[in-house]
Amino acid sequence: MSTNIETLRQLAHLARLEFDETKEQEMLKDLNNILDWVDQLRQLDTQNVEPLIHISEELNVMREDTAQNTVRHEDALKLAPRKDSDYFRVPKVLE
């Protein structure tokens, strides 16, 4: 399967791409190479090949998600550059 310059120009228009003459010829060559490769894939016999559902046989091993406090509030405030009683002070981000 191959395509011509008019088809490439239609595809470029739909994709809102612009090419000069040199790039247009390069793109046409690349597009035809891709289409030739797809034709090669179509020739493969996939009659007895099972569809691929997952890339690997491995399953996700998840740990139990439990909430826990790892840093006490007072210790976190000690590390803060600025604080106001029990709160962190941060620079104003909205006007």
PDB file of N, CA, C and O in Angstrom:
ATOM      1  N   MET A   1       0.848  -1.168   0.000  1.00  0.00           N
ATOM      2  CA  MET A   1       0.000   0.000   0.000  1.00  0.00           C
ATOM      3  C   MET A   1       0.891   1.228   0.000  1.00  0.00           C
ATOM      4  O   MET A   1       1.850   1.306   0.768  1.00  0.00           O
ATOM      5  N   SER A   2       0.586   2.157  -0.833  1.00  0.00           N
ATOM      6  CA  SER A   2       1.320   3.425  -0.835  1.00  0.00           C
ATOM      7  C   SER A   2       0.323   4.550  -1.089  1.00  0.00           C
ATOM      8  O   SER A   2      -0.812   4.321  -1.505  1.00  0.00           O
ATOM      9  N   THR A   3       0.765   5.723  -0.836  1.00  0.00           N
ATOM     10  CA  THR A   3      -0.108   6.879  -0.983  1.00  0.00           C
ATOM     11  C   THR A   3       0.567   7.914  -1.883  1.00  0.00           C
ATOM     12  O   THR A   3       1.754   7.794  -2.185  1.00  0.00           O
ATOM     13  N   ASN A   4      -0.168   8.907  -2.303  1.00  0.00           N
ATOM     14  CA  ASN A   4       0.384   9.929  -3.189  1.00  0.00           C
ATOM     15  C   ASN A   4       0.438  11.274  -2.469  1.00  0.00           C
ATOM     16  O   ASN A   4       0.034  11.405  -1.313  1.00  0.00           O
ATOM     17  N   ILE A   5       0.948  12.259  -3.190  1.00  0.00           N
ATOM     18  CA  ILE A   5       1.166  13.573  -2.592  1.00  0.00           C
ATOM     19  C   ILE A   5      -0.147  14.260  -2.235  1.00  0.00           C
ATOM     20  O   ILE A   5      -0.202  15.016  -1.265  1.00  0.00           O
ATOM     21  N   GLU A   6      -1.204  14.008  -3.003  1.00  0.00           N
ATOM     22  CA  GLU A   6      -2.501  14.630  -2.709  1.00  0.00           C
ATOM     23  C   GLU A   6      -3.070  14.105  -1.386  1.00  0.00           C
ATOM     24  O   GLU A   6      -3.609  14.870  -0.587  1.00  0.00           O
ATOM     25  N   THR A   7      -2.944  12.804  -1.169  1.00  0.00           N
ATOM     26  CA  THR A   7      -3.420  12.230   0.100  1.00  0.00           C
ATOM     27  C   THR A   7      -2.635  12.807   1.269  1.00  0.00           C
ATOM     28  O   THR A   7      -3.202  13.124   2.315  1.00  0.00           O
ATOM     29  N   LEU A   8      -1.325  12.941   1.081  1.00  0.00           N
ATOM     30  CA  LEU A   8      -0.498  13.534   2.131  1.00  0.00           C
ATOM     31  C   LEU A   8      -0.933  14.972   2.407  1.00  0.00           C
ATOM     32  O   LEU A   8      -0.987  15.391   3.563  1.00  0.00           O
ATOM     33  N   ARG A   9      -1.239  15.716   1.370  1.00  0.00           N
ATOM     34  CA  ARG A   9      -1.673  17.101   1.571  1.00  0.00           C
ATOM     35  C   ARG A   9      -3.020  17.165   2.283  1.00  0.00           C
ATOM     36  O   ARG A   9      -3.247  18.059   3.098  1.00  0.00           O
ATOM     37  N   GLN A  10      -3.910  16.228   1.982  1.00  0.00           N
ATOM     38  CA  GLN A  10      -5.200  16.184   2.687  1.00  0.00           C
ATOM     39  C   GLN A  10      -4.995  15.850   4.165  1.00  0.00           C
ATOM     40  O   GLN A  10      -5.607  16.463   5.040  1.00  0.00           O
ATOM     41  N   LEU A  11      -4.133  14.877   4.430  1.00  0.00           N
ATOM     42  CA  LEU A  11      -3.839  14.525   5.828  1.00  0.00           C
ATOM     43  C   LEU A  11      -3.193  15.700   6.561  1.00  0.00           C
ATOM     44  O   LEU A  11      -3.523  15.976   7.715  1.00  0.00           O
ATOM     45  N   ALA A  12      -2.282  16.382   5.893  1.00  0.00           N
ATOM     46  CA  ALA A  12      -1.621  17.537   6.514  1.00  0.00           C
ATOM     47  C   ALA A  12      -2.630  18.631   6.809  1.00  0.00           C
ATOM     48  O   ALA A  12      -2.555  19.283   7.850  1.00  0.00           O
ATOM     49  N   HIS A  13      -3.574  18.837   5.899  1.00  0.00           N
ATOM     50  CA  HIS A  13      -4.605  19.851   6.134  1.00  0.00           C
ATOM     51  C   HIS A  13      -5.461  19.480   7.347  1.00  0.00           C
ATOM     52  O   HIS A  13      -5.741  20.326   8.196  1.00  0.00           O
ATOM     53  N   LEU A  14      -5.874  18.214   7.422  1.00  0.00           N
ATOM     54  CA  LEU A  14      -6.695  17.779   8.551  1.00  0.00           C
ATOM     55  C   LEU A  14      -5.944  17.878   9.878  1.00  0.00           C
ATOM     56  O   LEU A  14      -6.536  18.170  10.918  1.00  0.00           O
ATOM     57  N   ALA A  15      -4.639  17.633   9.829  1.00  0.00           N
ATOM     58  CA  ALA A  15      -3.826  17.696  11.050  1.00  0.00           C
ATOM     59  C   ALA A  15      -3.280  19.092  11.305  1.00  0.00           C
ATOM     60  O   ALA A  15      -2.541  19.314  12.263  1.00  0.00           O
ATOM     61  N   ARG A  16      -3.651  20.031  10.437  1.00  0.00           N
ATOM     62  CA  ARG A  16      -3.191  21.425  10.539  1.00  0.00           C
ATOM     63  C   ARG A  16      -1.661  21.502  10.515  1.00  0.00           C
ATOM     64  O   ARG A  16      -1.050  22.214  11.312  1.00  0.00           O
ATOM     65  N   LEU A  17      -1.051  20.748   9.578  1.00  0.00           N
ATOM     66  CA  LEU A  17       0.394  20.760   9.399  1.00  0.00           C
ATOM     67  C   LEU A  17       0.728  21.439   8.081  1.00  0.00           C
ATOM     68  O   LEU A  17      -0.049  21.391   7.128  1.00  0.00           O
ATOM     69  N   GLU A  18       1.882  22.065   8.040  1.00  0.00           N
ATOM     70  CA  GLU A  18       2.349  22.687   6.817  1.00  0.00           C
ATOM     71  C   GLU A  18       3.765  22.213   6.537  1.00  0.00           C
ATOM     72  O   GLU A  18       4.611  22.192   7.432  1.00  0.00           O
ATOM     73  N   PHE A  19       4.021  21.828   5.275  1.00  0.00           N
ATOM     74  CA  PHE A  19       5.337  21.364   4.870  1.00  0.00           C
ATOM     75  C   PHE A  19       5.783  22.135   3.640  1.00  0.00           C
ATOM     76  O   PHE A  19       4.970  22.507   2.794  1.00  0.00           O
ATOM     77  N   ASP A  20       7.088  22.369   3.553  1.00  0.00           N
ATOM     78  CA  ASP A  20       7.609  22.885   2.292  1.00  0.00           C
ATOM     79  C   ASP A  20       7.828  21.699   1.348  1.00  0.00           C
ATOM     80  O   ASP A  20       7.607  20.554   1.741  1.00  0.00           O
ATOM     81  N   GLU A  21       8.253  21.954   0.126  1.00  0.00           N
ATOM     82  CA  GLU A  21       8.368  20.888  -0.876  1.00  0.00           C
ATOM     83  C   GLU A  21       9.318  19.781  -0.434  1.00  0.00           C
ATOM     84  O   GLU A  21       9.031  18.602  -0.640  1.00  0.00           O
ATOM     85  N   THR A  22      10.441  20.147   0.169  1.00  0.00           N
ATOM     86  CA  THR A  22      11.420  19.145   0.601  1.00  0.00           C
ATOM     87  C   THR A  22      10.853  18.270   1.706  1.00  0.00           C
ATOM     88  O   THR A  22      10.936  17.044   1.642  1.00  0.00           O
ATOM     89  N   LYS A  23      10.281  18.900   2.713  1.00  0.00           N
ATOM     90  CA  LYS A  23       9.697  18.148   3.823  1.00  0.00           C
ATOM     91  C   LYS A  23       8.514  17.305   3.358  1.00  0.00           C
ATOM     92  O   LYS A  23       8.276  16.215   3.878  1.00  0.00           O
ATOM     93  N   GLU A  24       7.783  17.813   2.388  1.00  0.00           N
ATOM     94  CA  GLU A  24       6.632  17.083   1.877  1.00  0.00           C
ATOM     95  C   GLU A  24       7.073  15.754   1.258  1.00  0.00           C
ATOM     96  O   GLU A  24       6.439  14.721   1.471  1.00  0.00           O
ATOM     97  N   GLN A  25       8.154  15.792   0.497  1.00  0.00           N
ATOM     98  CA  GLN A  25       8.666  14.561  -0.107  1.00  0.00           C
ATOM     99  C   GLN A  25       9.199  13.598   0.956  1.00  0.00           C
ATOM    100  O   GLN A  25       9.012  12.386   0.849  1.00  0.00           O
ATOM    101  N   GLU A  26       9.864  14.140   1.984  1.00  0.00           N
ATOM    102  CA  GLU A  26      10.351  13.299   3.085  1.00  0.00           C
ATOM    103  C   GLU A  26       9.182  12.646   3.820  1.00  0.00           C
ATOM    104  O   GLU A  26       9.222  11.456   4.131  1.00  0.00           O
ATOM    105  N   MET A  27       8.147  13.432   4.092  1.00  0.00           N
ATOM    106  CA  MET A  27       6.978  12.893   4.792  1.00  0.00           C
ATOM    107  C   MET A  27       6.278  11.830   3.954  1.00  0.00           C
ATOM    108  O   MET A  27       5.825  10.818   4.489  1.00  0.00           O
ATOM    109  N   LEU A  28       6.188  12.053   2.645  1.00  0.00           N
ATOM    110  CA  LEU A  28       5.564  11.073   1.761  1.00  0.00           C
ATOM    111  C   LEU A  28       6.348   9.764   1.784  1.00  0.00           C
ATOM    112  O   LEU A  28       5.759   8.684   1.829  1.00  0.00           O
ATOM    113  N   LYS A  29       7.668   9.862   1.753  1.00  0.00           N
ATOM    114  CA  LYS A  29       8.507   8.658   1.810  1.00  0.00           C
ATOM    115  C   LYS A  29       8.305   7.932   3.144  1.00  0.00           C
ATOM    116  O   LYS A  29       8.139   6.713   3.170  1.00  0.00           O
ATOM    117  N   ASP A  30       8.320   8.681   4.249  1.00  0.00           N
ATOM    118  CA  ASP A  30       8.128   8.073   5.569  1.00  0.00           C
ATOM    119  C   ASP A  30       6.746   7.445   5.699  1.00  0.00           C
ATOM    120  O   ASP A  30       6.609   6.348   6.240  1.00  0.00           O
ATOM    121  N   LEU A  31       5.730   8.131   5.209  1.00  0.00           N
ATOM    122  CA  LEU A  31       4.371   7.594   5.292  1.00  0.00           C
ATOM    123  C   LEU A  31       4.253   6.305   4.489  1.00  0.00           C
ATOM    124  O   LEU A  31       3.623   5.347   4.939  1.00  0.00           O
ATOM    125  N   ASN A  32       4.850   6.277   3.315  1.00  0.00           N
ATOM    126  CA  ASN A  32       4.820   5.053   2.511  1.00  0.00           C
ATOM    127  C   ASN A  32       5.593   3.923   3.174  1.00  0.00           C
ATOM    128  O   ASN A  32       5.191   2.763   3.077  1.00  0.00           O
ATOM    129  N   ASN A  33       6.695   4.240   3.845  1.00  0.00           N
ATOM    130  CA  ASN A  33       7.434   3.211   4.595  1.00  0.00           C
ATOM    131  C   ASN A  33       6.567   2.637   5.714  1.00  0.00           C
ATOM    132  O   ASN A  33       6.559   1.425   5.933  1.00  0.00           O
ATOM    133  N   ILE A  34       5.849   3.484   6.411  1.00  0.00           N
ATOM    134  CA  ILE A  34       4.968   3.025   7.495  1.00  0.00           C
ATOM    135  C   ILE A  34       3.862   2.148   6.931  1.00  0.00           C
ATOM    136  O   ILE A  34       3.559   1.092   7.487  1.00  0.00           O
ATOM    137  N   LEU A  35       3.261   2.580   5.832  1.00  0.00           N
ATOM    138  CA  LEU A  35       2.179   1.793   5.234  1.00  0.00           C
ATOM    139  C   LEU A  35       2.686   0.452   4.708  1.00  0.00           C
ATOM    140  O   LEU A  35       1.970  -0.546   4.788  1.00  0.00           O
ATOM    141  N   ASP A  36       3.891   0.411   4.178  1.00  0.00           N
ATOM    142  CA  ASP A  36       4.482  -0.861   3.741  1.00  0.00           C
ATOM    143  C   ASP A  36       4.694  -1.795   4.920  1.00  0.00           C
ATOM    144  O   ASP A  36       4.470  -3.000   4.812  1.00  0.00           O
ATOM    145  N   TRP A  37       5.121  -1.248   6.030  1.00  0.00           N
ATOM    146  CA  TRP A  37       5.333  -2.051   7.235  1.00  0.00           C
ATOM    147  C   TRP A  37       4.001  -2.616   7.743  1.00  0.00           C
ATOM    148  O   TRP A  37       3.936  -3.772   8.162  1.00  0.00           O
ATOM    149  N   VAL A  38       2.954  -1.811   7.707  1.00  0.00           N
ATOM    150  CA  VAL A  38       1.630  -2.283   8.119  1.00  0.00           C
ATOM    151  C   VAL A  38       1.167  -3.402   7.192  1.00  0.00           C
ATOM    152  O   VAL A  38       0.554  -4.367   7.649  1.00  0.00           O
ATOM    153  N   ASP A  39       1.453  -3.285   5.898  1.00  0.00           N
ATOM    154  CA  ASP A  39       1.114  -4.367   4.965  1.00  0.00           C
ATOM    155  C   ASP A  39       1.843  -5.654   5.323  1.00  0.00           C
ATOM    156  O   ASP A  39       1.274  -6.741   5.223  1.00  0.00           O
ATOM    157  N   GLN A  40       3.080  -5.539   5.734  1.00  0.00           N
ATOM    158  CA  GLN A  40       3.828  -6.729   6.151  1.00  0.00           C
ATOM    159  C   GLN A  40       3.167  -7.368   7.372  1.00  0.00           C
ATOM    160  O   GLN A  40       3.082  -8.592   7.463  1.00  0.00           O
ATOM    161  N   LEU A  41       2.705  -6.550   8.297  1.00  0.00           N
ATOM    162  CA  LEU A  41       2.033  -7.086   9.480  1.00  0.00           C
ATOM    163  C   LEU A  41       0.732  -7.781   9.110  1.00  0.00           C
ATOM    164  O   LEU A  41       0.367  -8.785   9.723  1.00  0.00           O
ATOM    165  N   ARG A  42       0.032  -7.258   8.117  1.00  0.00           N
ATOM    166  CA  ARG A  42      -1.228  -7.877   7.688  1.00  0.00           C
ATOM    167  C   ARG A  42      -1.016  -9.263   7.092  1.00  0.00           C
ATOM    168  O   ARG A  42      -1.927 -10.090   7.119  1.00  0.00           O
ATOM    169  N   GLN A  43       0.151  -9.524   6.563  1.00  0.00           N
ATOM    170  CA  GLN A  43       0.431 -10.809   5.935  1.00  0.00           C
ATOM    171  C   GLN A  43       0.709 -11.911   6.953  1.00  0.00           C
ATOM    172  O   GLN A  43       0.721 -13.089   6.597  1.00  0.00           O
ATOM    173  N   LEU A  44       0.929 -11.550   8.195  1.00  0.00           N
ATOM    174  CA  LEU A  44       1.214 -12.549   9.224  1.00  0.00           C
ATOM    175  C   LEU A  44      -0.032 -13.364   9.546  1.00  0.00           C
ATOM    176  O   LEU A  44      -1.146 -12.840   9.587  1.00  0.00           O
ATOM    177  N   ASP A  45       0.180 -14.650   9.771  1.00  0.00           N
ATOM    178  CA  ASP A  45      -0.916 -15.528  10.153  1.00  0.00           C
ATOM    179  C   ASP A  45      -1.110 -15.437  11.671  1.00  0.00           C
ATOM    180  O   ASP A  45      -0.265 -15.888  12.445  1.00  0.00           O
ATOM    181  N   THR A  46      -2.218 -14.856  12.074  1.00  0.00           N
ATOM    182  CA  THR A  46      -2.502 -14.705  13.502  1.00  0.00           C
ATOM    183  C   THR A  46      -3.712 -15.540  13.910  1.00  0.00           C
ATOM    184  O   THR A  46      -4.358 -15.255  14.918  1.00  0.00           O
ATOM    185  N   GLN A  47      -4.009 -16.553  13.137  1.00  0.00           N
ATOM    186  CA  GLN A  47      -5.189 -17.381  13.380  1.00  0.00           C
ATOM    187  C   GLN A  47      -5.173 -18.016  14.769  1.00  0.00           C
ATOM    188  O   GLN A  47      -6.191 -17.998  15.460  1.00  0.00           O
ATOM    189  N   ASN A  48      -4.038 -18.577  15.191  1.00  0.00           N
ATOM    190  CA  ASN A  48      -3.967 -19.299  16.464  1.00  0.00           C
ATOM    191  C   ASN A  48      -3.284 -18.497  17.566  1.00  0.00           C
ATOM    192  O   ASN A  48      -2.822 -19.066  18.554  1.00  0.00           O
ATOM    193  N   VAL A  49      -3.218 -17.187  17.401  1.00  0.00           N
ATOM    194  CA  VAL A  49      -2.567 -16.335  18.401  1.00  0.00           C
ATOM    195  C   VAL A  49      -3.637 -15.751  19.306  1.00  0.00           C
ATOM    196  O   VAL A  49      -4.584 -15.116  18.841  1.00  0.00           O
ATOM    197  N   GLU A  50      -3.476 -15.972  20.599  1.00  0.00           N
ATOM    198  CA  GLU A  50      -4.409 -15.421  21.575  1.00  0.00           C
ATOM    199  C   GLU A  50      -4.216 -13.916  21.678  1.00  0.00           C
ATOM    200  O   GLU A  50      -3.086 -13.436  21.583  1.00  0.00           O
ATOM    201  N   PRO A  51      -5.286 -13.165  21.868  1.00  0.00           N
ATOM    202  CA  PRO A  51      -5.134 -11.713  22.033  1.00  0.00           C
ATOM    203  C   PRO A  51      -4.359 -11.385  23.307  1.00  0.00           C
ATOM    204  O   PRO A  51      -4.504 -12.053  24.330  1.00  0.00           O
ATOM    205  N   LEU A  52      -3.550 -10.362  23.221  1.00  0.00           N
ATOM    206  CA  LEU A  52      -2.748  -9.923  24.360  1.00  0.00           C
ATOM    207  C   LEU A  52      -3.593  -9.002  25.227  1.00  0.00           C
ATOM    208  O   LEU A  52      -4.029  -7.941  24.779  1.00  0.00           O
ATOM    209  N   ILE A  53      -3.817  -9.406  26.452  1.00  0.00           N
ATOM    210  CA  ILE A  53      -4.613  -8.598  27.369  1.00  0.00           C
ATOM    211  C   ILE A  53      -3.699  -7.754  28.251  1.00  0.00           C
ATOM    212  O   ILE A  53      -3.965  -6.577  28.492  1.00  0.00           O
ATOM    213  N   HIS A  54      -2.608  -8.374  28.735  1.00  0.00           N
ATOM    214  CA  HIS A  54      -1.642  -7.673  29.576  1.00  0.00           C
ATOM    215  C   HIS A  54      -0.250  -7.901  29.007  1.00  0.00           C
ATOM    216  O   HIS A  54       0.009  -8.916  28.360  1.00  0.00           O
ATOM    217  N   ILE A  55       0.632  -6.963  29.251  1.00  0.00           N
ATOM    218  CA  ILE A  55       2.000  -7.076  28.758  1.00  0.00           C
ATOM    219  C   ILE A  55       2.739  -8.206  29.450  1.00  0.00           C
ATOM    220  O   ILE A  55       3.515  -8.916  28.809  1.00  0.00           O
ATOM    221  N   SER A  56       2.518  -8.386  30.728  1.00  0.00           N
ATOM    222  CA  SER A  56       3.222  -9.444  31.450  1.00  0.00           C
ATOM    223  C   SER A  56       2.219 -10.264  32.253  1.00  0.00           C
ATOM    224  O   SER A  56       1.058  -9.887  32.414  1.00  0.00           O
ATOM    225  N   GLU A  57       2.697 -11.372  32.739  1.00  0.00           N
ATOM    226  CA  GLU A  57       1.863 -12.275  33.536  1.00  0.00           C
ATOM    227  C   GLU A  57       1.739 -11.816  34.990  1.00  0.00           C
ATOM    228  O   GLU A  57       0.904 -12.324  35.740  1.00  0.00           O
ATOM    229  N   GLU A  58       2.574 -10.856  35.379  1.00  0.00           N
ATOM    230  CA  GLU A  58       2.593 -10.402  36.760  1.00  0.00           C
ATOM    231  C   GLU A  58       1.309  -9.665  37.116  1.00  0.00           C
ATOM    232  O   GLU A  58       0.743  -8.941  36.296  1.00  0.00           O
ATOM    233  N   LEU A  59       0.864  -9.860  38.339  1.00  0.00           N
ATOM    234  CA  LEU A  59      -0.289  -9.140  38.866  1.00  0.00           C
ATOM    235  C   LEU A  59       0.202  -8.094  39.853  1.00  0.00           C
ATOM    236  O   LEU A  59       1.249  -8.262  40.479  1.00  0.00           O
ATOM    237  N   ASN A  60      -0.548  -7.029  39.988  1.00  0.00           N
ATOM    238  CA  ASN A  60      -0.186  -6.006  40.961  1.00  0.00           C
ATOM    239  C   ASN A  60      -0.335  -6.567  42.365  1.00  0.00           C
ATOM    240  O   ASN A  60      -1.376  -7.116  42.726  1.00  0.00           O
ATOM    241  N   VAL A  61       0.710  -6.420  43.137  1.00  0.00           N
ATOM    242  CA  VAL A  61       0.675  -6.833  44.535  1.00  0.00           C
ATOM    243  C   VAL A  61       0.559  -5.559  45.350  1.00  0.00           C
ATOM    244  O   VAL A  61       1.490  -4.755  45.407  1.00  0.00           O
ATOM    245  N   MET A  62      -0.586  -5.386  45.974  1.00  0.00           N
ATOM    246  CA  MET A  62      -0.847  -4.152  46.701  1.00  0.00           C
ATOM    247  C   MET A  62      -0.782  -4.415  48.204  1.00  0.00           C
ATOM    248  O   MET A  62      -1.180  -5.475  48.687  1.00  0.00           O
ATOM    249  N   ARG A  63      -0.276  -3.436  48.914  1.00  0.00           N
ATOM    250  CA  ARG A  63      -0.300  -3.533  50.369  1.00  0.00           C
ATOM    251  C   ARG A  63      -1.608  -2.926  50.866  1.00  0.00           C
ATOM    252  O   ARG A  63      -2.261  -2.169  50.149  1.00  0.00           O
ATOM    253  N   GLU A  64      -1.970  -3.249  52.048  1.00  0.00           N
ATOM    254  CA  GLU A  64      -3.164  -2.688  52.657  1.00  0.00           C
ATOM    255  C   GLU A  64      -2.944  -1.201  52.904  1.00  0.00           C
ATOM    256  O   GLU A  64      -1.923  -0.803  53.464  1.00  0.00           O
ATOM    257  N   ASP A  65      -3.891  -0.394  52.490  1.00  0.00           N
ATOM    258  CA  ASP A  65      -3.775   1.049  52.635  1.00  0.00           C
ATOM    259  C   ASP A  65      -4.376   1.457  53.972  1.00  0.00           C
ATOM    260  O   ASP A  65      -5.596   1.494  54.136  1.00  0.00           O
ATOM    261  N   THR A  66      -3.503   1.760  54.921  1.00  0.00           N
ATOM    262  CA  THR A  66      -3.973   2.174  56.244  1.00  0.00           C
ATOM    263  C   THR A  66      -3.436   3.571  56.543  1.00  0.00           C
ATOM    264  O   THR A  66      -2.262   3.859  56.309  1.00  0.00           O
ATOM    265  N   ALA A  67      -4.292   4.421  57.054  1.00  0.00           N
ATOM    266  CA  ALA A  67      -3.896   5.778  57.405  1.00  0.00           C
ATOM    267  C   ALA A  67      -3.173   5.759  58.743  1.00  0.00           C
ATOM    268  O   ALA A  67      -3.609   5.106  59.691  1.00  0.00           O
ATOM    269  N   GLN A  68      -2.081   6.472  58.804  1.00  0.00           N
ATOM    270  CA  GLN A  68      -1.348   6.563  60.058  1.00  0.00           C
ATOM    271  C   GLN A  68      -0.561   7.866  60.076  1.00  0.00           C
ATOM    272  O   GLN A  68      -0.099   8.332  59.035  1.00  0.00           O
ATOM    273  N   ASN A  69      -0.410   8.443  61.242  1.00  0.00           N
ATOM    274  CA  ASN A  69       0.363   9.663  61.395  1.00  0.00           C
ATOM    275  C   ASN A  69       1.816   9.277  61.611  1.00  0.00           C
ATOM    276  O   ASN A  69       2.154   8.603  62.584  1.00  0.00           O
ATOM    277  N   THR A  70       2.670   9.709  60.694  1.00  0.00           N
ATOM    278  CA  THR A  70       4.078   9.384  60.838  1.00  0.00           C
ATOM    279  C   THR A  70       4.860  10.547  61.453  1.00  0.00           C
ATOM    280  O   THR A  70       5.912  10.340  62.059  1.00  0.00           O
ATOM    281  N   VAL A  71       4.346  11.767  61.297  1.00  0.00           N
ATOM    282  CA  VAL A  71       4.989  12.940  61.877  1.00  0.00           C
ATOM    283  C   VAL A  71       3.961  13.636  62.758  1.00  0.00           C
ATOM    284  O   VAL A  71       2.849  13.938  62.325  1.00  0.00           O
ATOM    285  N   ARG A  72       4.350  13.880  63.983  1.00  0.00           N
ATOM    286  CA  ARG A  72       3.434  14.577  64.884  1.00  0.00           C
ATOM    287  C   ARG A  72       3.319  16.032  64.460  1.00  0.00           C
ATOM    288  O   ARG A  72       4.251  16.590  63.882  1.00  0.00           O
ATOM    289  N   HIS A  73       2.186  16.641  64.743  1.00  0.00           N
ATOM    290  CA  HIS A  73       1.901  18.019  64.364  1.00  0.00           C
ATOM    291  C   HIS A  73       2.946  18.973  64.946  1.00  0.00           C
ATOM    292  O   HIS A  73       3.404  19.884  64.257  1.00  0.00           O
ATOM    293  N   GLU A  74       3.313  18.773  66.172  1.00  0.00           N
ATOM    294  CA  GLU A  74       4.278  19.653  66.831  1.00  0.00           C
ATOM    295  C   GLU A  74       5.654  19.545  66.184  1.00  0.00           C
ATOM    296  O   GLU A  74       6.347  20.549  66.017  1.00  0.00           O
ATOM    297  N   ASP A  75       6.051  18.316  65.816  1.00  0.00           N
ATOM    298  CA  ASP A  75       7.353  18.120  65.177  1.00  0.00           C
ATOM    299  C   ASP A  75       7.385  18.770  63.791  1.00  0.00           C
ATOM    300  O   ASP A  75       8.404  19.335  63.396  1.00  0.00           O
ATOM    301  N   ALA A  76       6.285  18.692  63.060  1.00  0.00           N
ATOM    302  CA  ALA A  76       6.229  19.317  61.743  1.00  0.00           C
ATOM    303  C   ALA A  76       6.309  20.831  61.867  1.00  0.00           C
ATOM    304  O   ALA A  76       6.967  21.484  61.056  1.00  0.00           O
ATOM    305  N   LEU A  77       5.656  21.390  62.858  1.00  0.00           N
ATOM    306  CA  LEU A  77       5.714  22.845  63.060  1.00  0.00           C
ATOM    307  C   LEU A  77       7.114  23.309  63.439  1.00  0.00           C
ATOM    308  O   LEU A  77       7.509  24.424  63.099  1.00  0.00           O
ATOM    309  N   LYS A  78       7.862  22.470  64.134  1.00  0.00           N
ATOM    310  CA  LYS A  78       9.238  22.837  64.501  1.00  0.00           C
ATOM    311  C   LYS A  78      10.115  22.974  63.257  1.00  0.00           C
ATOM    312  O   LYS A  78      11.064  23.759  63.246  1.00  0.00           O
ATOM    313  N   LEU A  79       9.798  22.213  62.214  1.00  0.00           N
ATOM    314  CA  LEU A  79      10.589  22.248  60.981  1.00  0.00           C
ATOM    315  C   LEU A  79      10.137  23.341  60.014  1.00  0.00           C
ATOM    316  O   LEU A  79      10.813  23.604  59.020  1.00  0.00           O
ATOM    317  N   ALA A  80       9.014  23.969  60.292  1.00  0.00           N
ATOM    318  CA  ALA A  80       8.469  24.974  59.381  1.00  0.00           C
ATOM    319  C   ALA A  80       9.296  26.253  59.441  1.00  0.00           C
ATOM    320  O   ALA A  80       9.704  26.676  60.523  1.00  0.00           O
ATOM    321  N   PRO A  81       9.551  26.882  58.266  1.00  0.00           N
ATOM    322  CA  PRO A  81      10.298  28.138  58.295  1.00  0.00           C
ATOM    323  C   PRO A  81       9.522  29.260  58.969  1.00  0.00           C
ATOM    324  O   PRO A  81      10.116  30.124  59.615  1.00  0.00           O
ATOM    325  N   ARG A  82       8.186  29.257  58.824  1.00  0.00           N
ATOM    326  CA  ARG A  82       7.343  30.259  59.482  1.00  0.00           C
ATOM    327  C   ARG A  82       6.100  29.559  59.997  1.00  0.00           C
ATOM    328  O   ARG A  82       5.546  28.686  59.329  1.00  0.00           O
ATOM    329  N   LYS A  83       5.670  29.940  61.173  1.00  0.00           N
ATOM    330  CA  LYS A  83       4.451  29.358  61.736  1.00  0.00           C
ATOM    331  C   LYS A  83       3.692  30.431  62.502  1.00  0.00           C
ATOM    332  O   LYS A  83       4.249  31.459  62.888  1.00  0.00           O
ATOM    333  N   ASP A  84       2.400  30.166  62.712  1.00  0.00           N
ATOM    334  CA  ASP A  84       1.544  31.082  63.450  1.00  0.00           C
ATOM    335  C   ASP A  84       0.712  30.210  64.374  1.00  0.00           C
ATOM    336  O   ASP A  84      -0.257  29.593  63.934  1.00  0.00           O
ATOM    337  N   SER A  85       1.066  30.153  65.612  1.00  0.00           N
ATOM    338  CA  SER A  85       0.487  29.270  66.634  1.00  0.00           C
ATOM    339  C   SER A  85       0.485  27.830  66.130  1.00  0.00           C
ATOM    340  O   SER A  85       1.545  27.205  66.100  1.00  0.00           O
ATOM    341  N   ASP A  86      -0.654  27.283  65.736  1.00  0.00           N
ATOM    342  CA  ASP A  86      -0.718  25.880  65.299  1.00  0.00           C
ATOM    343  C   ASP A  86      -0.743  25.724  63.784  1.00  0.00           C
ATOM    344  O   ASP A  86      -1.067  24.641  63.296  1.00  0.00           O
ATOM    345  N   TYR A  87      -0.416  26.756  63.026  1.00  0.00           N
ATOM    346  CA  TYR A  87      -0.555  26.717  61.569  1.00  0.00           C
ATOM    347  C   TYR A  87       0.756  27.077  60.882  1.00  0.00           C
ATOM    348  O   TYR A  87       1.577  27.819  61.421  1.00  0.00           O
ATOM    349  N   PHE A  88       0.930  26.543  59.699  1.00  0.00           N
ATOM    350  CA  PHE A  88       2.055  26.920  58.844  1.00  0.00           C
ATOM    351  C   PHE A  88       1.736  28.254  58.174  1.00  0.00           C
ATOM    352  O   PHE A  88       0.601  28.488  57.759  1.00  0.00           O
ATOM    353  N   ARG A  89       2.733  29.124  58.070  1.00  0.00           N
ATOM    354  CA  ARG A  89       2.558  30.379  57.334  1.00  0.00           C
ATOM    355  C   ARG A  89       3.243  30.217  55.988  1.00  0.00           C
ATOM    356  O   ARG A  89       4.409  29.835  55.898  1.00  0.00           O
ATOM    357  N   VAL A  90       2.484  30.518  54.952  1.00  0.00           N
ATOM    358  CA  VAL A  90       3.022  30.414  53.586  1.00  0.00           C
ATOM    359  C   VAL A  90       2.814  31.734  52.870  1.00  0.00           C
ATOM    360  O   VAL A  90       1.957  32.520  53.273  1.00  0.00           O
ATOM    361  N   PRO A  91       3.574  31.996  51.822  1.00  0.00           N
ATOM    362  CA  PRO A  91       3.375  33.241  51.077  1.00  0.00           C
ATOM    363  C   PRO A  91       1.996  33.283  50.424  1.00  0.00           C
ATOM    364  O   PRO A  91       1.444  32.254  50.034  1.00  0.00           O
ATOM    365  N   LYS A  92       1.465  34.469  50.316  1.00  0.00           N
ATOM    366  CA  LYS A  92       0.170  34.666  49.700  1.00  0.00           C
ATOM    367  C   LYS A  92       0.273  34.357  48.194  1.00  0.00           C
ATOM    368  O   LYS A  92       1.170  34.859  47.516  1.00  0.00           O
ATOM    369  N   VAL A  93      -0.646  33.532  47.681  1.00  0.00           N
ATOM    370  CA  VAL A  93      -0.578  33.178  46.264  1.00  0.00           C
ATOM    371  C   VAL A  93      -1.717  33.798  45.465  1.00  0.00           C
ATOM    372  O   VAL A  93      -1.637  33.846  44.238  1.00  0.00           O
ATOM    373  N   LEU A  94      -2.739  34.260  46.099  1.00  0.00           N
ATOM    374  CA  LEU A  94      -3.856  34.894  45.419  1.00  0.00           C
ATOM    375  C   LEU A  94      -3.937  36.349  45.832  1.00  0.00           C
ATOM    376  O   LEU A  94      -3.677  36.707  46.981  1.00  0.00           O
ATOM    377  N   GLU A  95      -4.301  37.176  44.873  1.00  0.00           N
ATOM    378  CA  GLU A  95      -4.432  38.610  45.166  1.00  0.00           C
ATOM    379  C   GLU A  95      -5.830  38.903  45.660  1.00  0.00           C
ATOM    380  O   GLU A  95      -6.150  40.052  45.963  1.00  0.00           O
TER     381      GLU A  95
END
